[in-house]
């Protein structure tokens, strides 16, 4: 059986689309005080280069946040810190009020098995395998799906625009459809926080519009952080935008205000 493992968070050059669905300690993520993600004073250096420089960022529960910035601004490193791929040199990173991300491994943060897709299985089977169930493939495929589980898969298929592709092998999907399937597989794990790294890279205009619609639909149900260079896409979904530059927050606020900020124009939008 051919398997194409889609990691929860990958290097930008690996797939161009990295995402993490976090489901730590079941649904016991404490957001009683608002934020679902809290980064404070995060610094990361690689061979003398400071990729993140005292970065502080707060994402509220249910918020859709867009992260932009020039190459080298620290966007990927920030994602790597959140998912446990990179340990910060200093600072704190909390998921909710009590879960210290810096003390957990990647599998502990992501609950191993989330985001894996099987090219020789159908779209429906990929969503089935991604559900919170026995992660052993054979056992999962032998198990009889309940009506509730089938209904949930059908709902997710409709949400990610793949209702008509349920019986198609994942390997035969278009590039954009594969990205939607990856999001759908994460959604089957009921994530509280969804990280999308360049989700529309390589998509057609129509796929980009549909992905924007999907992000807006998911906002509120999930907390979402979107890192993207496509400013037309960002303009479609932006509610609050954070601009990173040289590892720190340069500006933050509504899209119109960020676009008009002279500092942002100088270091990013004007290039």
C-alpha positions as CSV (number, residue, x, y, z in Angstrom):
1,X,0.0,0.0,0.0
2,X,1.5,3.4,-1.0
3,X,1.4,6.0,1.7
4,X,2.0,9.7,1.3
5,X,2.5,11.1,4.8
6,X,1.5,14.7,5.1
7,X,3.2,16.0,8.2
8,X,1.3,18.3,10.5
9,X,4.0,20.9,10.0
10,X,6.5,20.8,7.2
11,X,9.4,22.9,5.8
12,X,8.2,25.5,3.3
13,X,10.1,23.7,0.6
14,X,8.6,20.3,1.3
15,X,4.9,20.8,0.5
16,X,4.2,24.5,0.6
17,X,1.2,23.7,2.7
18,X,1.7,22.9,6.4
19,X,-1.0,22.7,8.9
20,X,-1.5,21.6,12.5
21,X,-4.7,20.5,14.2
22,X,-4.1,20.6,17.9
23,X,-6.3,18.4,20.1
24,X,-4.3,18.2,23.3
25,X,-5.8,16.5,26.3
26,X,-9.0,16.0,24.5
27,X,-11.1,19.1,24.7
28,X,-9.6,20.3,28.0
29,X,-8.0,23.4,26.5
30,X,-8.6,26.1,29.0
31,X,-9.6,29.3,27.2
32,X,-11.6,30.8,30.0
33,X,-9.5,34.0,29.8
34,X,-9.8,34.3,26.0
35,X,-6.6,33.4,24.3
36,X,-6.1,29.9,22.8
37,X,-2.5,30.6,21.8
38,X,0.0,32.8,23.7
39,X,3.5,33.5,22.6
40,X,5.6,35.8,24.8
41,X,9.2,36.8,24.3
42,X,10.0,34.0,21.9
43,X,13.6,34.1,20.4
44,X,15.2,31.6,18.2
45,X,18.7,31.7,16.6
46,X,20.3,29.5,14.0
47,X,24.1,29.7,13.6
48,X,24.1,33.3,14.8
49,X,21.0,34.4,12.8
50,X,18.1,35.4,14.9
51,X,15.0,34.0,13.2
52,X,12.7,35.2,16.0
53,X,13.5,38.2,18.1
54,X,11.4,38.5,21.3
55,X,8.2,37.6,19.4
56,X,5.0,38.0,21.3
57,X,1.6,37.1,19.8
58,X,-1.8,36.3,21.2
59,X,-4.6,34.4,19.3
60,X,-8.1,34.5,20.8
61,X,-10.3,31.4,20.9
62,X,-12.2,31.2,17.6
63,X,-10.2,34.0,15.9
64,X,-9.0,33.9,12.3
65,X,-5.6,35.6,12.2
66,X,-3.5,36.3,9.1
67,X,0.3,36.4,9.4
68,X,2.2,38.2,6.6
69,X,5.8,39.4,6.1
70,X,8.7,39.2,3.7
71,X,10.9,36.1,3.3
72,X,13.0,35.7,6.4
73,X,10.5,37.5,8.6
74,X,10.2,34.4,10.9
75,X,6.8,33.1,9.8
76,X,7.9,29.5,9.3
77,X,10.0,29.5,12.5
78,X,7.0,30.8,14.4
79,X,5.0,27.8,13.1
80,X,7.8,25.4,14.0
81,X,7.8,26.7,17.6
82,X,4.1,26.3,17.9
83,X,4.1,22.7,16.6
84,X,7.2,21.7,18.6
85,X,9.5,21.2,15.7
86,X,11.8,24.0,17.0
87,X,12.5,24.8,20.6
88,X,12.8,28.5,21.4
89,X,16.0,29.8,23.0
90,X,13.9,31.9,25.3
91,X,10.3,32.8,25.9
92,X,7.0,31.0,26.6
93,X,4.4,29.3,24.3
94,X,1.1,28.3,25.8
95,X,-1.9,26.5,24.2
96,X,-4.8,27.8,26.3
97,X,-3.9,28.7,29.9
98,X,-2.2,25.5,31.1
99,X,-0.5,23.6,28.2
100,X,3.2,24.6,27.8
101,X,4.1,23.8,24.2
102,X,7.8,24.1,25.0
103,X,7.6,21.0,27.2
104,X,5.9,18.7,24.7
105,X,7.2,16.7,21.8
106,X,5.8,17.1,18.2
107,X,3.7,13.9,18.6
108,X,2.4,15.0,22.0
109,X,1.4,18.4,20.5
110,X,-0.2,17.0,17.4
111,X,-1.5,13.6,18.7
112,X,0.4,11.4,16.3
113,X,-1.4,10.3,13.1
114,X,-3.3,13.5,12.4
115,X,-2.8,14.8,8.8
116,X,-1.7,11.5,7.2
117,X,-3.2,10.8,3.8
118,X,-3.1,7.6,1.8
119,X,-2.9,8.1,-1.9
120,X,-4.3,4.7,-2.8
121,X,-7.3,5.2,-0.6
122,X,-10.4,7.1,-1.6
123,X,-11.3,10.6,-0.3
124,X,-13.9,9.0,2.0
125,X,-11.4,6.5,3.4
126,X,-8.9,9.2,4.1
127,X,-11.4,11.0,6.3
128,X,-12.4,7.8,7.9
129,X,-8.8,7.0,8.8
130,X,-8.3,10.5,10.2
131,X,-11.1,10.2,12.7
132,X,-10.5,9.7,16.4
133,X,-10.4,6.0,16.4
134,X,-8.0,3.0,16.3
135,X,-5.1,4.4,14.3
136,X,-4.0,0.9,13.1
137,X,-5.1,1.0,9.4
138,X,-6.3,-2.5,9.1
139,X,-8.4,-2.4,12.3
140,X,-9.8,1.0,11.3
141,X,-10.8,-0.2,7.8
142,X,-12.5,-3.3,9.2
143,X,-14.5,-1.4,11.8
144,X,-18.1,-0.7,10.9
145,X,-18.9,3.0,10.7
146,X,-21.8,4.2,12.8
147,X,-24.5,6.3,11.2
148,X,-23.2,9.3,13.2
149,X,-19.7,8.8,11.8
150,X,-20.9,8.5,8.2
151,X,-23.0,11.7,8.7
152,X,-19.9,13.5,10.1
153,X,-17.8,12.4,7.1
154,X,-20.5,13.5,4.7
155,X,-20.7,16.9,6.4
156,X,-17.0,17.4,6.2
157,X,-17.0,16.3,2.5
158,X,-19.5,19.0,1.8
159,X,-17.6,21.6,3.8
160,X,-14.3,21.0,1.9
161,X,-16.0,20.9,-1.5
162,X,-15.4,17.2,-2.1
163,X,-18.8,15.7,-1.7
164,X,-18.7,14.6,-5.4
165,X,-15.3,13.1,-5.0
166,X,-15.9,10.7,-2.1
167,X,-15.1,7.5,-4.0
168,X,-12.1,9.0,-5.9
169,X,-8.5,8.0,-5.0
170,X,-6.7,10.8,-3.2
171,X,-3.8,10.6,-5.6
172,X,-6.0,11.6,-8.5
173,X,-7.3,14.8,-7.0
174,X,-6.1,18.2,-8.3
175,X,-3.6,20.1,-6.3
176,X,-6.2,22.3,-4.7
177,X,-8.5,19.4,-3.9
178,X,-5.6,17.7,-2.1
179,X,-5.1,20.7,0.1
180,X,-8.9,20.7,0.9
181,X,-8.6,17.0,1.8
182,X,-5.7,17.7,4.1
183,X,-7.8,20.3,5.9
184,X,-10.7,17.9,6.0
185,X,-8.6,15.2,7.6
186,X,-7.5,17.7,10.3
187,X,-11.1,18.7,10.9
188,X,-12.0,15.1,11.5
189,X,-9.7,15.3,14.6
190,X,-11.8,18.2,15.9
191,X,-8.9,20.7,16.2
192,X,-9.1,23.7,18.4
193,X,-6.2,25.4,16.6
194,X,-5.6,25.1,12.9
195,X,-2.4,26.4,11.3
196,X,-2.4,27.0,7.6
197,X,1.0,27.7,5.9
198,X,0.5,29.1,2.4
199,X,-2.7,27.3,1.8
200,X,-3.4,28.7,-1.7
201,X,0.1,28.3,-3.1
202,X,-0.2,26.7,-6.6
203,X,-4.0,26.9,-6.6
204,X,-6.1,28.2,-9.5
205,X,-8.1,31.4,-9.0
206,X,-11.3,29.4,-8.5
207,X,-9.7,27.1,-5.9
208,X,-8.3,30.2,-4.1
209,X,-11.8,31.7,-3.8
210,X,-13.2,28.5,-2.5
211,X,-10.4,28.1,0.0
212,X,-11.1,31.7,1.2
213,X,-14.8,30.7,1.6
214,X,-13.7,27.6,3.6
215,X,-11.5,29.6,5.9
216,X,-14.3,32.1,6.6
217,X,-16.7,29.2,7.3
218,X,-14.3,27.6,9.8
219,X,-13.6,30.8,11.6
220,X,-15.4,30.8,14.9
221,X,-15.7,27.0,15.0
222,X,-11.9,26.8,15.2
223,X,-9.1,29.2,15.9
224,X,-7.1,29.7,12.7
225,X,-3.7,31.1,11.9
226,X,-3.0,31.7,8.2
227,X,0.5,32.4,6.8
228,X,0.3,33.5,3.2
229,X,2.0,35.7,0.6
230,X,-1.1,36.0,-1.7
231,X,-2.4,39.4,-0.7
232,X,-5.6,39.1,-2.7
233,X,-6.4,35.9,-0.7
234,X,-5.5,37.7,2.6
235,X,-7.8,40.6,1.7
236,X,-10.6,38.1,1.2
237,X,-10.4,36.6,4.6
238,X,-8.5,39.1,6.8
239,X,-10.1,40.2,10.1
240,X,-6.9,40.9,11.9
241,X,-3.4,40.9,10.3
242,X,0.0,40.6,12.0
243,X,3.1,41.7,10.0
244,X,6.3,40.0,11.0
245,X,9.7,41.6,10.2
246,X,13.1,40.3,11.3
247,X,11.5,38.0,13.8
248,X,9.3,40.5,15.6
249,X,5.8,42.0,15.2
250,X,6.1,45.1,13.0
251,X,2.4,46.0,12.8
252,X,-0.9,44.5,13.7
253,X,-4.5,45.5,13.1
254,X,-7.3,45.6,10.4
255,X,-6.1,45.0,6.8
256,X,-6.7,48.6,5.8
257,X,-4.7,50.0,8.6
258,X,-1.8,47.6,8.0
259,X,-1.7,48.3,4.3
260,X,-1.5,52.1,5.0
261,X,1.3,51.7,7.6
262,X,4.4,53.4,6.2
263,X,6.7,50.8,7.9
264,X,4.8,47.9,6.3
265,X,4.9,49.6,2.9
266,X,8.6,50.1,3.2
267,X,9.6,46.6,4.3
268,X,7.0,44.4,2.6
269,X,4.1,45.8,0.5
270,X,6.3,48.2,-1.4
271,X,8.7,45.6,-2.6
